Amino acid sequence: MDAAGLRALQAPIKERYKVDPQAAVITLKAKGTLDDAAIACKVETGRALAVAGLHPATGGSGLELCSGDMLLEALVACAGVTLKAVATALDIPLASGLVSAEGDLDFRGTLGVAKDAPVGFKQIRLRFVLDTNAPQDKLDQLLKLTERYCVVYQTIRSGPPVAISLGRK
């Protein structure tokens, strides 16, 4: 898809959202079922069933997916798609590209071993390596707009309010 095609595709959507801002508000959902036999949660991804379990650093077997890895994978996926869309919109040619994310965890926090150890990522690093002949000013703009429009990046960075509750069946 080229810039004109992307604009043509998104123009009526953008216009609808300008006229009816509430139409742009969508609730995304995720669901999982607790495993009956293992310390695991079966997450419905829409395409397949993903089974998440304990990371080996907390006693897991390593056979199930780690939710921390899944968070980084969601960041990579969102950032990659956002970068590609922005590059397309700005007519920045990309021969190829790699997106990677890594994050540092101190598992003493999640295991309750040290009260001063944080639970969660202490730092996350997102990196793009692109094969392109675009000038540096265009690449600077590409990175700035990718950062601005990546939903997962902005969610992690901004830390929106999260409500938690527990109910009975």
Backbone as CSV, one residue per row, in Angstrom:
resi,resn,N_x,N_y,N_z,CA_x,CA_y,CA_z,C_x,C_y,C_z
1,MET,0.847,-1.166,0.000,0.000,0.000,0.000,0.899,1.237,0.000
2,ASP,0.486,2.244,-0.737,1.244,3.498,-0.778,0.509,4.566,0.038
3,ALA,1.107,5.757,0.118,0.536,6.838,0.931,-0.868,7.209,0.463
4,ALA,-1.068,7.289,-0.850,-2.388,7.655,-1.377,-3.427,6.599,-1.018
5,GLY,-3.049,5.350,-1.119,-3.965,4.270,-0.766,-4.339,4.288,0.704
6,LEU,-3.336,4.550,1.555,-3.596,4.629,2.989,-4.508,5.803,3.315
7,ARG,-4.250,6.963,2.700,-5.101,8.125,2.926,-6.528,7.857,2.463
8,ALA,-6.666,7.216,1.303,-8.000,6.904,0.780,-8.740,5.942,1.709
9,LEU,-8.014,5.004,2.254,-8.619,4.041,3.160,-9.061,4.703,4.464
10,GLN,-8.217,5.592,4.996,-8.493,6.179,6.303,-9.333,7.452,6.260
11,ALA,-9.428,8.121,5.133,-10.153,9.397,5.049,-11.602,9.301,5.529
12,PRO,-12.390,8.335,5.053,-13.774,8.284,5.533,-13.873,7.930,7.017
13,ILE,-12.928,7.158,7.505,-12.926,6.809,8.926,-12.623,8.048,9.756
14,LYS,-11.605,8.799,9.349,-11.248,10.027,10.070,-12.391,11.028,10.039
15,GLU,-13.048,11.160,8.907,-14.162,12.099,8.773,-15.304,11.700,9.713
16,ARG,-15.608,10.410,9.756,-16.666,9.934,10.649,-16.337,10.271,12.097
17,TYR,-15.083,10.097,12.496,-14.679,10.374,13.869,-14.697,11.864,14.182
18,LYS,-14.466,12.703,13.179,-14.557,14.149,13.387,-16.006,14.555,13.619
19,VAL,-16.897,13.979,12.849,-18.321,14.290,12.937,-18.942,13.667,14.193
20,ASP,-18.522,12.444,14.496,-19.071,11.714,15.641,-17.926,11.166,16.488
21,PRO,-17.369,11.993,17.381,-16.228,11.558,18.193,-16.489,10.275,18.979
22,GLN,-17.706,10.047,19.400,-18.018,8.853,20.186,-17.853,7.576,19.357
23,ALA,-17.968,7.676,18.046,-17.794,6.506,17.181,-16.360,5.982,17.227
24,ALA,-15.426,6.812,17.644,-14.015,6.405,17.710,-13.679,5.682,19.006
25,VAL,-14.596,5.678,19.961,-14.339,5.044,21.250,-14.758,3.579,21.164
26,ILE,-13.774,2.705,21.215,-13.993,1.262,21.091,-13.462,0.592,22.349
27,THR,-14.155,-0.416,22.835,-13.677,-1.190,23.970,-13.093,-2.497,23.451
28,LEU,-11.789,-2.650,23.598,-11.142,-3.906,23.245,-11.231,-4.828,24.450
29,LYS,-11.306,-6.121,24.198,-11.487,-7.071,25.293,-10.515,-8.240,25.158
30,ALA,-10.141,-8.778,26.276,-9.350,-9.999,26.316,-9.967,-10.894,27.381
31,LYS,-9.969,-12.203,27.118,-10.549,-13.147,28.063,-9.617,-14.333,28.226
32,GLY,-9.647,-14.886,29.417,-8.857,-16.077,29.689,-9.592,-16.966,30.666
33,THR,-9.201,-18.227,30.675,-9.774,-19.214,31.580,-8.649,-19.814,32.404
34,LEU,-8.851,-19.861,33.709,-7.838,-20.460,34.563,-7.743,-21.952,34.281
35,ASP,-6.529,-22.442,34.158,-6.288,-23.861,33.913,-6.681,-24.648,35.158
36,ASP,-7.356,-25.781,34.963,-7.806,-26.603,36.081,-6.666,-27.336,36.769
37,ALA,-5.629,-27.692,36.014,-4.580,-28.554,36.553,-3.252,-27.855,36.812
38,ALA,-2.940,-26.833,36.047,-1.624,-26.191,36.148,-1.771,-24.742,36.598
39,ILE,-0.661,-24.149,37.004,-0.658,-22.714,37.293,-0.503,-22.022,35.950
40,ALA,-1.637,-21.841,35.289,-1.647,-21.297,33.933,-2.993,-20.655,33.658
41,CYS,-3.024,-19.803,32.646,-4.255,-19.145,32.209,-4.329,-19.262,30.696
42,LYS,-5.443,-19.756,30.197,-5.637,-19.920,28.757,-6.272,-18.649,28.205
43,VAL,-5.523,-17.929,27.393,-5.960,-16.638,26.861,-6.453,-16.822,25.436
44,GLU,-7.649,-16.329,25.161,-8.214,-16.378,23.817,-7.638,-15.211,23.022
45,THR,-6.868,-15.506,21.979,-6.233,-14.441,21.205,-7.039,-14.042,19.986
46,GLY,-8.095,-14.757,19.683,-8.871,-14.461,18.481,-8.422,-15.334,17.321
47,ARG,-7.199,-15.789,17.358,-6.649,-16.650,16.308,-6.335,-18.047,16.838
48,ALA,-5.941,-18.099,18.095,-5.552,-19.364,18.711,-5.651,-19.200,20.217
49,LEU,-5.460,-20.274,20.914,-5.462,-20.243,22.361,-4.021,-20.150,22.831
50,ALA,-3.712,-19.140,23.598,-2.372,-18.961,24.145,-2.420,-19.341,25.618
51,VAL,-1.529,-20.212,26.031,-1.491,-20.630,27.421,-0.328,-19.930,28.109
52,ALA,-0.666,-19.087,29.073,0.344,-18.345,29.823,0.553,-19.014,31.172
53,GLY,1.805,-19.060,31.594,2.128,-19.671,32.877,3.240,-18.907,33.568
54,LEU,3.748,-19.487,34.613,4.830,-18.867,35.357,6.120,-18.860,34.540
55,HIS,6.861,-17.790,34.663,8.191,-17.710,34.055,9.105,-18.666,34.825
56,PRO,10.078,-19.278,34.151,11.001,-20.162,34.872,11.677,-19.504,36.075
57,ALA,11.858,-18.186,36.038,12.478,-17.487,37.166,11.577,-17.452,38.399
58,THR,10.299,-17.858,38.229,9.384,-17.914,39.364,8.887,-19.337,39.604
59,GLY,9.526,-20.313,38.966,9.156,-21.706,39.180,8.407,-22.346,38.036
60,GLY,8.206,-21.618,36.940,7.496,-22.179,35.798,8.357,-23.144,35.000
61,SER,7.690,-23.937,34.169,8.393,-24.937,33.359,9.025,-24.332,32.115
62,GLY,8.532,-23.180,31.715,9.004,-22.590,30.466,8.224,-23.082,29.259
63,LEU,7.287,-23.999,29.471,6.476,-24.523,28.369,5.338,-23.570,28.002
64,GLU,4.842,-22.815,28.986,3.779,-21.855,28.724,4.386,-20.499,28.386
65,LEU,3.564,-19.651,27.811,4.003,-18.292,27.498,4.143,-17.476,28.770
66,CYS,5.082,-16.578,28.783,5.247,-15.659,29.904,4.492,-14.379,29.566
67,SER,3.666,-13.910,30.489,2.875,-12.706,30.217,3.769,-11.482,30.018
68,GLY,4.928,-11.449,30.650,5.873,-10.353,30.414,6.367,-10.355,28.978
69,ASP,6.667,-11.539,28.462,7.053,-11.660,27.049,5.904,-11.215,26.150
70,MET,4.689,-11.595,26.530,3.526,-11.229,25.725,3.332,-9.714,25.695
71,LEU,3.609,-9.049,26.804,3.523,-7.585,26.848,4.535,-6.973,25.880
72,LEU,5.774,-7.481,25.918,6.797,-6.971,24.998,6.441,-7.291,23.548
73,GLU,5.874,-8.466,23.303,5.457,-8.832,21.950,4.348,-7.911,21.452
74,ALA,3.410,-7.552,22.339,2.352,-6.618,21.960,2.945,-5.248,21.627
75,LEU,3.940,-4.824,22.383,4.613,-3.557,22.112,5.311,-3.602,20.758
76,VAL,6.037,-4.678,20.484,6.728,-4.829,19.196,5.724,-4.828,18.048
77,ALA,4.639,-5.570,18.205,3.628,-5.653,17.151,3.017,-4.284,16.871
78,CYS,2.597,-3.597,17.920,1.955,-2.297,17.759,2.936,-1.270,17.195
79,ALA,4.145,-1.236,17.740,5.141,-0.277,17.266,5.528,-0.552,15.816
80,GLY,5.642,-1.819,15.457,5.986,-2.165,14.080,4.904,-1.756,13.095
81,VAL,3.662,-2.033,13.442,2.544,-1.663,12.561,2.434,-0.138,12.476
82,THR,2.588,0.536,13.610,2.503,1.998,13.624,3.622,2.606,12.784
83,LEU,4.849,2.129,12.969,5.974,2.650,12.187,5.738,2.437,10.694
84,LYS,5.256,1.268,10.326,5.011,0.962,8.913,3.923,1.874,8.338
85,ALA,2.873,2.121,9.105,1.792,3.002,8.644,2.289,4.438,8.494
86,VAL,3.074,4.904,9.474,3.597,6.267,9.413,4.574,6.394,8.241
87,ALA,5.434,5.399,8.058,6.378,5.426,6.927,5.624,5.476,5.608
88,THR,4.548,4.720,5.526,3.729,4.717,4.305,3.110,6.090,4.084
89,ALA,2.536,6.661,5.138,1.890,7.969,5.025,2.880,9.066,4.645
90,LEU,4.127,8.950,5.101,5.141,9.971,4.821,5.979,9.661,3.575
91,ASP,5.619,8.593,2.876,6.379,8.169,1.690,7.848,7.904,2.006
92,ILE,8.103,7.280,3.127,9.467,6.900,3.496,9.662,5.453,3.061
93,PRO,10.554,5.219,2.115,10.757,3.842,1.635,11.519,3.002,2.667
94,LEU,11.002,1.813,2.934,11.659,0.878,3.838,11.904,-0.424,3.089
95,ALA,13.170,-0.767,2.894,13.491,-2.044,2.254,13.195,-3.191,3.217
96,SER,13.517,-2.983,4.481,13.225,-3.962,5.518,13.400,-3.276,6.873
97,GLY,13.036,-3.977,7.912,13.194,-3.411,9.239,13.016,-4.461,10.312
98,LEU,13.636,-4.210,11.441,13.508,-5.069,12.614,13.018,-4.215,13.775
99,VAL,12.158,-4.798,14.584,11.655,-4.134,15.779,11.952,-5.073,16.945
100,SER,12.512,-4.538,18.009,12.779,-5.375,19.174,12.447,-4.600,20.443
101,ALA,12.068,-5.352,21.453,11.812,-4.766,22.770,12.416,-5.697,23.805
102,GLU,13.006,-5.101,24.799,13.508,-5.877,25.921,13.222,-5.100,27.183
103,GLY,12.988,-5.845,28.249,12.663,-5.204,29.508,13.343,-5.899,30.661
104,ASP,13.670,-5.134,31.674,14.362,-5.654,32.847,13.378,-5.862,33.994
105,LEU,13.390,-7.069,34.537,12.543,-7.438,35.670,13.416,-7.905,36.824
106,ASP,13.006,-7.601,38.030,13.642,-8.141,39.221,12.596,-9.055,39.853
107,PHE,12.753,-10.349,39.674,11.728,-11.291,40.118,11.609,-11.391,41.637
108,ARG,12.514,-10.749,42.375,12.353,-10.716,43.826,11.060,-9.983,44.192
109,GLY,10.678,-9.004,43.370,9.457,-8.249,43.639,8.212,-9.101,43.508
110,THR,8.093,-9.803,42.399,6.884,-10.599,42.165,6.808,-11.817,43.073
111,LEU,7.962,-12.284,43.578,7.954,-13.414,44.505,7.865,-12.975,45.962
112,GLY,7.855,-11.664,46.204,7.748,-11.159,47.566,8.994,-11.410,48.408
113,VAL,10.127,-11.553,47.745,11.380,-11.815,48.448,11.971,-10.539,49.024
114,ALA,11.801,-9.431,48.319,12.345,-8.147,48.766,11.297,-7.064,48.554
115,LYS,10.876,-6.444,49.638,9.829,-5.421,49.547,10.272,-4.196,48.754
116,ASP,11.583,-3.953,48.675,12.075,-2.798,47.931,12.246,-3.088,46.432
117,ALA,12.096,-4.345,46.041,12.206,-4.697,44.618,10.858,-4.441,43.945
118,PRO,10.850,-3.726,42.830,9.577,-3.430,42.165,8.957,-4.683,41.553
119,VAL,7.637,-4.679,41.509,6.911,-5.716,40.777,6.637,-5.130,39.401
120,GLY,7.127,-5.746,38.387,6.957,-5.234,37.030,8.284,-4.821,36.433
121,PHE,8.206,-4.364,35.211,9.407,-3.961,34.488,10.003,-2.703,35.101
122,LYS,11.297,-2.720,35.308,12.011,-1.530,35.782,12.321,-0.611,34.609
123,GLN,12.555,-1.211,33.453,12.878,-0.442,32.249,12.521,-1.282,31.030
124,ILE,12.028,-0.622,29.993,11.752,-1.271,28.707,12.457,-0.464,27.625
125,ARG,13.106,-1.175,26.722,13.794,-0.535,25.598,13.183,-1.039,24.297
126,LEU,12.727,-0.112,23.473,12.145,-0.413,22.166,13.107,0.104,21.105
127,ARG,13.432,-0.742,20.136,14.437,-0.374,19.131,13.966,-0.761,17.737
128,PHE,14.229,0.136,16.793,13.974,-0.116,15.375,15.307,-0.088,14.641
129,VAL,15.502,-1.010,13.736,16.660,-0.999,12.839,16.086,-1.093,11.430
130,LEU,16.286,-0.040,10.641,15.647,0.053,9.332,16.665,0.056,8.206
131,ASP,16.299,-0.590,7.121,17.068,-0.526,5.885,16.340,0.474,4.991
132,THR,16.865,1.693,4.944,16.221,2.766,4.188,17.267,3.789,3.766
133,ASN,16.970,4.475,2.683,17.857,5.552,2.239,17.249,6.923,2.548
134,ALA,16.244,6.945,3.387,15.584,8.202,3.744,16.548,9.093,4.524
135,PRO,16.440,10.409,4.348,17.306,11.328,5.098,16.986,11.290,6.599
136,GLN,17.956,11.681,7.401,17.820,11.595,8.856,16.649,12.416,9.393
137,ASP,16.372,13.575,8.796,15.258,14.380,9.298,13.924,13.651,9.120
138,LYS,13.790,12.884,8.040,12.565,12.093,7.825,12.486,10.943,8.832
139,LEU,13.637,10.340,9.139,13.657,9.251,10.113,13.357,9.775,11.512
140,ASP,13.829,10.961,11.829,13.514,11.588,13.119,12.005,11.814,13.236
141,GLN,11.399,12.287,12.150,9.953,12.506,12.126,9.207,11.169,12.246
142,LEU,9.718,10.147,11.565,9.120,8.821,11.627,9.108,8.295,13.065
143,LEU,10.224,8.417,13.758,10.300,7.939,15.133,9.371,8.746,16.045
144,LYS,9.364,10.056,15.886,8.522,10.920,16.708,7.037,10.575,16.539
145,LEU,6.605,10.375,15.293,5.198,10.070,15.042,4.843,8.644,15.446
146,THR,5.783,7.722,15.294,5.542,6.349,15.742,5.345,6.340,17.249
147,GLU,6.188,7.058,17.957,6.062,7.160,19.411,4.714,7.786,19.780
148,ARG,4.330,8.811,19.078,3.086,9.525,19.380,1.845,8.663,19.150
149,TYR,1.846,7.842,18.092,0.631,7.134,17.687,0.587,5.654,18.051
150,CYS,1.622,5.113,18.652,1.613,3.694,19.033,0.800,3.515,20.317
151,VAL,-0.303,2.823,20.211,-1.229,2.646,21.326,-0.572,1.939,22.513
152,VAL,0.112,0.844,22.260,0.706,0.082,23.362,1.832,0.877,24.013
153,TYR,2.668,1.523,23.226,3.742,2.348,23.778,3.171,3.445,24.670
154,GLN,2.190,4.168,24.162,1.606,5.269,24.930,0.906,4.769,26.192
155,THR,0.296,3.588,26.117,-0.380,3.023,27.284,0.634,2.670,28.360
156,ILE,1.722,2.029,27.969,2.766,1.671,28.936,3.397,2.935,29.506
157,ARG,3.694,3.866,28.643,4.376,5.106,29.049,3.513,5.972,29.961
158,SER,2.232,6.070,29.654,1.342,6.969,30.394,0.743,6.352,31.648
159,GLY,0.673,5.042,31.684,0.111,4.374,32.856,-1.303,4.813,33.184
160,PRO,-2.291,4.469,32.356,-3.656,4.897,32.617,-4.218,4.207,33.866
161,PRO,-5.280,4.757,34.436,-5.901,4.099,35.578,-6.384,2.704,35.185
162,VAL,-6.166,1.745,36.053,-6.604,0.383,35.812,-7.444,-0.043,37.010
163,ALA,-8.663,-0.470,36.738,-9.547,-0.940,37.804,-9.429,-2.455,37.909
164,ILE,-9.480,-2.962,39.111,-9.412,-4.408,39.343,-10.556,-4.789,40.251
165,SER,-11.161,-5.945,39.998,-12.263,-6.397,40.845,-12.249,-7.916,40.882
166,LEU,-12.981,-8.464,41.805,-13.097,-9.908,41.945,-14.552,-10.217,42.236
167,GLY,-15.102,-11.197,41.544,-16.481,-11.598,41.757,-16.577,-13.109,41.893
168,ARG,-17.769,-13.572,42.135,-18.023,-15.022,42.242,-18.882,-15.476,41.084
169,LYS,-18.705,-16.740,40.698,-19.518,-17.325,39.635,-20.926,-17.543,40.115
